[in-house]
Amino acid sequence: MKKVTIWIVGIVMGVCCLALIYLQFTYIETMVDMRRAHFDESVRRSLYRTAYKLDMSEMRKCLSDDIQSDITSGMYSNGQFNMNHSYTTTGANGEIVTTFHLTATMIDPHQVSPGNAYGTSSGHGLVDMQREWYEELKGRYKYYRAVLDEVVYNMLYQASELPVAERIDIGELRDILDHEFSHNGIDLPYGFRIVSGDGTVLYSEGMSYADEDVDVYKELLFKNDPLSRTTVLEVSFSSSSLNNYIFGMVKFMLPSILFTIVILITFFTTLYMAIRHKKITEMKNDFINNMTHEFKTPISTISLAAQMLQDQSVAKSPEMFGRLSGVIASETKRLRFQVDKVLQMSMFDSKNTASFKMKEMDANDLVSGIVNTFNVKVEQNGGEIKTNLAAEKASVVVDEMHFTNVVFNLMDNAMKYKRSDVSLSLEVRTWNVGDKFMLSIKDNGIGIRKENLKKIFDKFYRVHTGNVHDVKGFGLGLAYVKQVVQAHKGSIRAESELGVGTTFTIVLPLK
């Protein structure tokens, strides 16, 4: 599968998963809003019913007390119902506004016979008299009903002037609230208080408004009271318990979101592994191609030299025989060097199982010996090596062979990637920073692009130089260098500028 195809599939899948997560969050938000609206409506309906029941309770109490008082005083006796009430309405300043006086006598129709009422009990006259009597009774009923409405209004008006504590039974109010909340499916703990129109708290029960964040709902009690005597019922719910109540209905959606996120992470992990696998495959293919190229040339040279040695005329010429023998030895050494590079990296493939023979050494002396050995090769190519081994503390614990290979590989890379327009110049320097030994190898080669700089220590990676095979190698040298330095509890970094050169800096702990 092409890399572009992998990216297209990844982007499409990622967008779909993100859209699915967005839709799930939108659905949860909508459900929360609906749940909150339903809760608000249930509370308001419960408070409205509570206020209504309190009004009915006050009316029943007023009528019951008034009628009981009238019965006790003898208003209803001997088959007659005597109404004799006086009501006085006063203003806000105590001034008498209206005075209402009612005196009425009603005869119980069950106690009076038609004959006694109208003086006869025979013939059609009796039927007519009964009809007239009922019509008169009906008219009286309409009249006294209007009078009774006025009486009830005045009784309630007088009751509104009583203190709230006498008008409201707190126990009854609590029972009504419990019943209404339960009826509307609300089982949360709540607190309530009664507040006058001027903000004075007349009664409070339950949670304190100052203790925690609460949601407050209000309902006006006794709506027919004058504005100066308004009373408000406030009910409060804890915000935390309310949120738990609301979000409790959408908890079943959380696992689906979690599973979607897990699927998304798994997909991108798989996509990353596929891209990485493709990259490794490409690098291995490059490695095989490079290895074939690197091995093919010396093998062909050795084969040709061997065939020439079989010629009798060559055997008779010691000079030719020595030259061909030197070619075979040189190419064999080259093959052995390439194989050693592969074997060096193979030692680190199984969890850094490479064995090191660590010993204390003077790093300045070790680097100086490596430079002297490599200097011959540099001078043959018209270059030079400058050294500045200024580290005062150079006692380190290293494996001599592997550390020598590290320095040799870095200087060999400088030879491989030198510029053709200028002579090679290498600068090897040592110094101390705290309890660290610092070693840098700087060249004036072709340099490395920034996008490639972070990949140069990857196994099999080689900076692309086009279809030119003048640069030999498998892409294992710098990977081996990094592995060895890290095995010595050190670090290595590279700085480079294209067309200027590259600097490798190694940091090792002092003994």
Protein Blocks (a to p, Z undefined) as FASTA:
>chain_A
ZZklmmmmmmmmmmmmmmmmmmmmmmmmmmmmmmmmmmmmmmmmmmmmmmmmmmmmmmmm
mmmmmmmmmmmnopagghiacdddddddddfkopafbdcddddddddfklpcfklmnopa
edjklmmmmmmmmmmmmmmmmmmmmmmmmmmmmmmmmmmmpcfklmpcfklmmmmmmmmm
mmnopabdcddddddfkopafbdchjdfklpccddddddehklbcfklgccddddddfkl
mmmmmmmmmmmmmmmmmmmmmmmmmmmmmmmmmmmmmmmmmmmmmmmmmmmmmmmmmmmm
mmmmmmmmmpmklmmmmklmmmmmmmmmmmmmmmmmmmmmmmmmmmmmngoiaccddddd
dfklmmmmmmmmmmmmmmmnopacddddfbfblcdcddfklmmmmmmmmmmmmmmmpcfk
bccddddddddehjaccdddddfbebpafklmmmmmpghiacdebjafkbgcehlmmmmm
mmmmmmnopacdddddehkbccdddddddZZ
